[in-house]
Amino acid sequence: MSSIESETPSAPAPGDSYVQSFARGLAVIRSFNADNPAQTISEVAEATALTRAGARRILHTLQGLGYVEVDGRQFRLTAKVLDLGFAYLTSLPLWNLAEPFMEDFVQAVQESSSAAVLEGTEIVYVLRVPTHKIMSISLGVGSRLPAYCTSMGRVLLSGLSDEDLDARLAASKLIAHTPGTTTDVAVLREKIDTVRRQGWALVEEELETGLISLAAPIRDRRRGVFAAINVSGHSSRTSAAVMMETFLPKLLATAEDISSRIGRTRG
């Protein structure tokens, strides 16, 4: 799902202080993704519902600022765009505090681990400690995945109110990425309710065939869920049963250690 389509359902309606030109500029940036790394003016205009003239002005402005480069008729983002994301990360030193705990965890289990937060109907990776490459897609800080079919997503969704959860599930495009992907809203609600009760999530081959993932919540001082961490493995070398037996206790302990250390910095 593209970032443009995954706004938070509870976002307030634009008011007098809403700067439409700025919003359009962000929409143009978000129109570039793994499926559309390079686009013409017409393609950007179509993706953002802008006129060609409007898309052209924004693209040339971004080019002048160094966020976009052009090759012939094709525009693409530059590495400078990463500065926008890293500004968020550097403003939250709590992830620097979390990284040593996750590195110790990865060393102990020899599988990759990540941390993510919820944004709209997607999870956004804010920290990643990889070992093996187990997915066909490349994941790093800033990567987005659908919340409904990922372990961290279900942990983060479990921390929402029922009203907010219903709104986000209704806004999600429930695509069957594999034969095992849960796309029925009622079944998803049941699974998320289970995550609420047990305090962790297991997702087995719902996002990608062979991918197994466990996730646990990172909580603030009020025990609210504000992030999640996971451990991922591949069915070619492990199983859900083995991961629950050998990884889950360590994952829960790591999540609690991170919550105790950095949760105190949040309300």
Helices and strands as residue ranges (DSSP letters): G 3-5, H 20-30, E 38-39, H 41-48, H 52-65, E 68-71, E 74-77, G 79-81, H 82-90, H 94-109, E 112-119, E 122-129, E 144-146, H 151-158, H 162-171, H 185-198, E 201-204, E 211-219, E 225-234, H 240-246, H 248-262, G 263-265
